[in-house]
């Protein structure tokens, strides 16, 4: 897990998916060593980040994108089509 947290993100989940995240954390979080649901989400995100780097960036870390380089909020329904 990250040891310093200079930035934050807010992931968006459907109600159903959010319920599954909470249920998984309550059922297995302690046994898996997660202190919080945020820690579980962070671990999953970092695993996916490494997978994407292997697939699209020759396994190297990405060049960091500065704060403000992403549009805030969720994509609109039109953008999701």
Secondary structure by P-SEA (a helix, b strand, c coil): ccccccbbbbbbbcaaaaaaaaaaaaacccccccccaaaaaaaaaaaaaaaaaaccccccccccccccccccccccccccc
